[in-house]
Amino acid sequence: MLDDMFDHLESLRDQPVWRPIPQAVRQRFRAAPPTAPSPLAEAHESFMRDVLPYAGGNLHPGFMGWVQGAGTPVGMLAEMLAGGLNANLGGRDHMPIEVEREVIGWMRQLLGFPDGASGLLVTGASAANFIGVLVARQRVLGGAGRHQGAASARLTAYASKGVHGCVPRAMEMAGLGSDALRQIVVSADQRIDLDALRQAIETDRRAGARPFLLVGNAGAVDTGAIDDLDALADLAEAEGLHFHIDGAFGALGVLAPEIKPLLKGLERADSVAFDFHKWAHVPYDAGCVLVRDQALHRETFAAEAAYLQREGRGLAGGDWWPCDYGPDLSRGFRALKAWFTLKVYGTDAIGAAIARSCVLARDLERRVAAEPALELLAPVALNIVCFRYACDDADRINRAVVADLQEAGAVAPSLTTINGKAAIRAALFNHRTDERDLDALVQGVLALGAAAQRGAA
């Protein structure tokens, strides 16, 4: 099995990024539950034949449509070790807990959080952002928010229109409602408009609402834009708001000296959400939340239960039980793959890969600007380039171009919408991507766009 996966990784460039799944293959996965045992080799053969060739493609250097990391062999092996250990990191006194604590401690230092700050590894930034909203609710309502709900509190939160969809969903899951999230307009650089933000807060206060949360973007999902985090921290402090940062991919830009200055103010957040499985290429899933106030973080989740009594000695000892800091009691050992990745590669090498992806984005930006048939649709802040083939009926043609590129298998960008226009989105996260993949993207868009335009004539 290991040999097959190493062979797969070594031959990625010889494979298509993505293949449509034949109906016959889908049908093989609609069978009745197996009642009798079967050989391991037979199951592996099915995996190699029916699963591996039809994966999502994010390992491939031509994958550039969505914000997904590319994984590493080291992370793959760490997953095997974690699976073999089968540890439950809800609590108790065992070494896997200490591994997670060390990873959190490293990130606390790297992101500039104080020694007393807490954190937790979670499935991803969606869960981490949800925890940030719940911590902010606890800060403003205390225990009443947990026991009585927040229906009558009229709490309001603020983020840019570029905020990830998991944040309004977090407001819904927290019982606050997505309507209570004010999505503020952005300026031409796709950053939150500070004047409009101040006006929205003032309007809500006059109407009797209770502003409690400000969410900043450290790498907006569509364009990579970074809000003015320092200015947002000032505003949150002046208005008494919990300042949370969605740094799903952008927060780890602190590992790259060229990118870190753009994130000034990140260290002032009350909480921050980010992923290891994006720019750090830890295998899915691996996210993290840091919270400045450890006591507040614990108050948000901790609950007594007879079957979870803490003891002064024995296995039920230990002074840090992760179940007190998040919604999960059953928790896998995802910290191990993050620990291995950071230990084996080091933060300098990860930072260099981050910086290189931004250099590639600047290169693509220049290529787009040099082609009269192409149009840049948003400023390039980090490593995401949004552009399109400029023509009549551009929305329809660019949608077709993206689907054609994906089915051709050399590169796989995605679609988004920028200022009402369909955009080809190249999110350059893969550490395997190089100039050859940019060539394939630009040449493919030009050829397919011209063919589609001729066909429409």
C-alpha positions in Angstrom: 0.0 0.0 0.0 2.8 2.4 0.9 4.7 1.6 -2.3 1.5 2.2 -4.4 1.0 5.6 -2.8 4.7 6.6 -3.2 4.4 5.6 -6.9 1.3 7.7 -7.2 3.0 10.8 -5.8 6.0 10.3 -8.0 3.9 10.1 -11.1 1.4 13.0 -10.5 2.5 14.9 -13.6 1.9 11.9 -15.8 -1.7 11.8 -14.7 -4.7 14.1 -15.3 -5.6 16.5 -12.5 -9.1 15.2 -12.5 -11.2 12.5 -14.4 -15.0 12.3 -14.6 -16.2 9.2 -12.7 -17.7 6.6 -15.1 -21.1 5.5 -14.1 -20.0 1.9 -13.9 -17.5 2.9 -11.2 -20.1 4.8 -9.2 -22.4 1.8 -9.4 -19.9 -0.4 -7.9 -20.2 1.7 -4.7 -23.9 1.2 -4.4 -23.7 -2.4 -3.2 -25.3 -3.9 -0.1 -23.2 -4.0 3.1 -20.6 -6.8 3.2 -21.6 -9.5 5.6 -18.7 -11.8 5.1 -14.9 -11.0 5.2 -12.9 -10.5 2.1 -9.1 -10.3 1.5 -7.3 -7.1 2.2 -5.6 -7.3 -1.2 -9.0 -7.4 -2.8 -10.1 -4.2 -1.1 -6.8 -2.5 -2.0 -7.2 -3.5 -5.6 -10.7 -1.9 -5.6 -9.1 1.3 -4.1 -6.4 1.4 -6.8 -8.8 0.7 -9.6 -11.9 2.7 -8.6 -10.9 5.4 -6.0 -7.4 6.6 -6.6 -7.9 7.5 -10.3 -11.0 9.6 -9.5 -9.9 11.6 -6.6 -10.4 15.4 -6.2 -7.0 16.2 -7.7 -5.5 18.6 -5.1 -2.3 16.6 -5.0 -1.6 17.5 -8.7 0.5 20.5 -9.6 -2.2 21.6 -12.0 -4.8 21.9 -9.3 -5.4 25.6 -8.7 -9.1 26.2 -8.3 -9.8 25.9 -4.7 -7.9 26.7 -1.5 -6.6 23.3 -0.7 -3.2 22.0 0.4 -1.3 19.4 -1.5 -0.2 17.1 1.4 3.2 15.6 1.8 4.7 12.1 2.2 5.6 13.0 5.7 2.1 13.9 6.6 0.8 10.6 5.0 3.2 8.5 7.2 2.2 10.5 10.3 -1.5 9.7 9.5 -0.5 6.0 9.5 1.2 6.3 12.9 -1.8 8.1 14.4 -4.2 5.6 13.1 -2.1 2.8 14.5 -2.1 4.4 17.9 -5.8 5.2 17.8 -5.6 7.8 20.5 -8.6 9.7 21.8 -7.6 13.3 22.6 -10.7 14.3 24.5 -8.7 14.3 27.7 -6.9 12.2 30.3 -3.1 11.9 30.9 -1.3 10.5 27.9 1.5 11.7 25.6 -0.6 12.5 22.5 -2.2 15.3 24.6 1.3 16.8 25.1 2.0 16.6 21.4 -1.1 18.8 20.7 -0.1 21.2 23.5 3.3 21.6 21.9 1.8 22.3 18.4 -0.5 24.9 20.0 2.4 26.4 21.8 4.4 26.7 18.6 1.6 28.4 16.9 1.0 30.8 19.8 4.6 31.9 19.5 4.6 32.1 15.7 1.4 34.2 15.5 2.5 36.5 18.4 -0.1 35.4 21.0 0.8 35.7 24.7 2.0 32.8 26.8 -1.4 32.4 28.5 -3.4 32.0 25.3 -5.1 28.7 24.7 -5.9 26.8 21.5 -7.3 23.6 20.1 -6.8 21.6 16.9 -10.1 21.1 15.1 -11.3 19.8 11.7 -10.8 23.1 9.9 -11.3 26.8 9.9 -15.1 26.4 9.7 -15.0 24.7 13.1 -12.4 27.2 14.4 -14.5 30.2 13.3 -17.6 28.7 15.0 -15.6 28.4 18.2 -14.5 32.0 17.8 -18.2 33.1 17.5 -19.1 31.1 20.6 -16.2 32.5 22.6 -17.3 36.0 21.6 -20.9 35.2 22.7 -19.6 33.9 26.0 -17.6 37.2 26.5 -20.7 39.4 26.1 -23.4 37.2 27.7 -21.5 35.0 30.2 -23.2 31.9 31.4 -26.6 33.2 30.4 -25.7 32.7 26.8 -25.1 29.0 27.4 -28.1 28.3 29.6 -30.8 30.7 28.4 -29.8 31.3 24.8 -29.3 34.6 23.1 -32.6 35.2 21.4 -33.4 38.5 23.2 -29.9 39.9 23.3 -30.0 41.5 19.8 -26.3 40.8 19.3 -24.8 42.1 16.0 -21.5 41.1 14.4 -19.5 42.6 11.5 -17.4 41.3 8.7 -16.7 42.2 5.1 -18.7 41.0 2.1 -15.7 38.9 1.3 -16.1 36.8 4.5 -16.2 33.0 4.1 -19.6 31.4 4.2 -18.7 29.5 7.3 -19.0 32.7 9.4 -22.7 33.4 8.7 -23.3 29.7 9.2 -21.5 29.9 12.6 -23.8 32.7 13.5 -26.7 30.5 12.7 -25.4 27.5 14.6 -24.7 29.8 17.6 -28.4 30.7 17.7 -27.7 34.3 16.7 -28.9 34.1 13.1 -27.1 35.1 10.0 -29.2 38.3 9.7 -27.3 39.5 12.8 -24.0 39.5 10.8 -23.6 42.8 9.0 -21.6 42.1 5.8 -19.8 45.4 5.1 -18.9 46.6 1.6 -15.3 46.4 0.4 -13.2 49.0 -1.3 -11.5 48.5 -4.7 -8.7 46.4 -3.0 -11.4 44.0 -1.6 -10.7 45.1 2.0 -13.4 46.0 4.4 -14.5 49.7 4.2 -13.7 51.1 7.6 -16.0 54.1 7.2 -18.9 51.9 6.3 -18.1 49.6 9.2 -18.1 52.5 11.7 -21.4 53.7 10.3 -23.0 50.2 10.6 -21.9 49.9 14.3 -23.2 53.3 15.1 -26.5 52.6 13.3 -27.0 49.4 15.3 -26.2 51.0 18.6 -28.8 53.8 17.9 -31.4 51.1 17.1 -30.8 49.4 20.4 -28.8 46.5 19.2 -25.7 45.2 20.9 -22.6 45.0 18.7 -20.3 42.2 20.1 -18.1 40.8 17.4 -15.8 42.0 14.6 -14.4 39.4 12.1 -11.3 40.4 10.1 -10.1 38.6 6.9 -6.5 37.5 6.8 -6.8 36.2 3.2 -10.3 36.5 1.8 -11.4 33.3 0.2 -12.2 34.8 -3.2 -9.3 37.1 -3.7 -6.8 36.6 -0.9 -7.3 40.2 0.3 -6.1 41.0 3.9 -8.1 43.6 5.8 -6.3 46.3 7.7 -6.0 44.2 10.8 -4.3 46.9 12.9 -7.1 49.4 12.2 -9.7 46.7 12.9 -8.0 45.9 16.2 -8.1 49.6 17.1 -11.8 49.8 16.3 -12.7 46.7 18.2 -10.9 48.0 21.2 -12.6 51.3 21.0 -16.1 49.8 20.5 -15.6 46.9 23.1 -16.0 44.2 20.4 -14.4 40.8 20.4 -11.9 40.8 17.5 -11.8 37.5 15.7 -9.7 36.9 12.6 -10.5 34.3 9.9 -7.0 33.4 8.8 -8.0 30.1 7.3 -5.0 30.2 4.9 -3.5 33.6 5.3 -2.5 33.5 9.0 0.3 31.1 8.2 1.8 33.8 6.0 3.6 34.8 9.2 6.0 32.0 8.3 7.2 33.9 5.2 9.2 37.1 5.9 7.9 38.7 2.7 4.3 38.1 3.8 4.4 38.7 7.5 4.3 42.5 7.4 1.0 42.3 5.6 -0.5 40.6 8.6 0.4 43.3 11.1 -2.4 43.3 13.7 -3.0 39.6 13.7 -1.2 39.3 17.0 -3.8 41.7 18.5 -6.8 39.4 17.8 -8.9 38.0 20.7 -9.1 34.8 18.6 -7.9 33.5 15.3 -8.9 30.6 13.1 -6.5 28.9 10.6 -5.8 25.7 8.8 -2.7 23.5 8.7 -4.2 21.7 5.7 -3.9 24.6 3.4 -0.6 26.5 3.2 1.2 24.1 5.5 0.1 21.1 3.5 -0.7 18.9 6.4 -3.1 16.2 5.2 -6.8 16.8 5.7 -8.2 17.6 8.1 -6.3 19.8 10.4 -7.4 23.3 11.6 -6.7 25.3 14.7 -8.1 28.1 16.8 -6.2 30.3 19.2 -7.9 32.3 21.9 -6.2 35.0 23.9 -8.1 34.6 27.1 -7.7 31.0 28.2 -10.2 31.3 31.0 -12.9 32.7 28.7 -12.2 29.9 26.2 -12.7 27.3 28.9 -15.9 28.9 30.2 -17.3 28.7 26.7 -17.3 24.9 26.7 -16.4 23.2 30.0 -19.1 21.2 31.7 -19.1 18.7 34.6 -20.0 15.1 34.0 -19.6 12.2 36.5 -18.0 10.0 33.9 -15.3 12.7 33.2 -14.1 13.3 36.7 -10.6 14.5 37.0 -8.2 12.9 39.4 -4.9 13.9 41.0 -3.2 10.8 39.7 -3.7 7.9 37.3 -5.0 8.0 33.8 -7.8 10.4 34.7 -5.2 13.0 35.7 -3.7 15.7 33.5 -4.2 19.4 33.8 -5.5 20.0 30.3 -8.5 18.2 28.8 -9.2 19.4 25.3 -12.9 18.6 25.7 -13.1 21.7 27.9 -12.2 24.0 25.0 -14.4 22.7 22.1 -17.5 20.8 21.2 -15.9 17.4 20.8 -15.2 14.7 23.4 -14.0 12.1 20.9 -11.0 13.7 19.1 -8.5 12.0 16.8 -4.7 12.5 16.9 -4.6 15.1 14.1 -1.9 17.0 16.0 0.6 14.3 15.1 0.6 15.0 11.4 0.9 18.8 12.1 3.8 18.0 14.6 5.6 15.8 12.0 5.2 18.4 9.2 6.6 21.2 11.3 9.4 19.1 12.8 10.5 17.5 9.5 10.2 20.4 7.2 10.7 23.3 9.6 8.9 26.7 9.4 11.5 28.2 7.1 10.9 25.7 4.3 7.1 26.0 4.8 7.4 29.8 4.7 9.5 29.6 1.5 6.9 27.5 -0.2 4.2 30.1 0.9 6.3 33.0 -0.5 6.9 31.1 -3.8 3.2 30.6 -4.3 2.8 34.4 -4.1 5.6 34.9 -6.6 3.8 32.5 -9.0 0.7 34.6 -8.6 2.5 37.8 -9.5 3.9 36.0 -12.5 0.4 35.0 -13.6 -0.8 38.5 -13.0 1.8 39.8 -15.4 0.9 37.2 -18.0 -2.8 38.1 -17.8 -1.9 41.8 -18.1 0.2 41.1 -21.2 -2.6 39.3 -23.1 -5.2 41.7 -24.7 -7.8 38.9 -24.6 -7.5 38.5 -20.8 -8.8 40.8 -18.1 -7.7 40.9 -14.4 -10.8 41.2 -12.2 -9.3 41.9 -8.7 -5.9 43.0 -7.3 -3.6 40.2 -6.5 -3.0 40.4 -2.7 -1.3 37.0 -2.1 -1.6 33.9 -4.2 -5.0 34.0 -5.8 -5.5 35.5 -9.3 -9.0 36.2 -10.5 -9.3 37.0 -14.3 -11.3 36.1 -17.3 -11.4 35.8 -21.1 -12.7 39.2 -22.2 -15.4 38.9 -24.9 -19.1 39.3 -25.6 -21.2 36.9 -23.5 -18.1 36.6 -21.2 -19.9 35.0 -18.3 -21.2 32.0 -20.3 -17.9 31.6 -22.2 -15.7 31.7 -19.1 -17.9 29.2 -17.3 -17.5 26.9 -20.3 -13.7 27.5 -20.4 -13.3 26.4 -16.8 -15.3 23.2 -17.2 -13.4 22.4 -20.4 -10.0 22.9 -18.7 -11.0 20.7 -15.8 -12.2 17.9 -18.2 -9.0 18.2 -20.3 -7.0 17.3 -17.2 -3.9 19.5 -17.4 -5.0 22.3 -15.0 -8.1 22.8 -12.9 -9.0 26.4 -12.0 -12.4 27.2 -10.5 -15.1 29.8 -10.9 -16.1 32.7 -8.7 -17.9 36.0 -9.1 -16.2 39.3 -8.7 -18.3 42.5 -8.9 -21.0 40.6 -10.6 -18.7 39.1 -13.3 -17.9 35.4 -13.7 -14.2 35.0 -12.9 -11.6 32.3 -13.5 -10.0 31.8 -10.1 -6.5 30.4 -9.9 -5.6 29.7 -6.2 -1.9 28.8 -6.3 -1.5 26.7 -3.1 0.2 23.6 -4.4 3.9 23.4 -3.5 4.4 21.3 -6.7 3.0 23.9 -9.0 5.5 25.8 -11.3 5.7 27.9 -14.4 4.7 25.0 -16.7 1.3 25.0 -15.0 0.9 28.7 -15.5 1.7 28.2 -19.2 -0.9 25.5 -19.4 -3.5 27.7 -17.7 -3.0 30.8 -19.8 -2.6 29.0 -23.1 -5.6 26.8 -22.3 -7.8 29.8 -21.5 -6.8 31.7 -24.6 -7.3 28.7 -26.9 -10.7 27.6 -25.4 -11.9 31.1 -25.1 -11.2 31.8 -28.8 -12.8 28.6 -29.8 -15.9 29.3 -27.8 -16.1 32.8 -29.2 -15.8 31.4 -32.7 -18.5 28.9 -32.0 -20.9 31.6 -30.7 -20.3 33.8 -33.8 
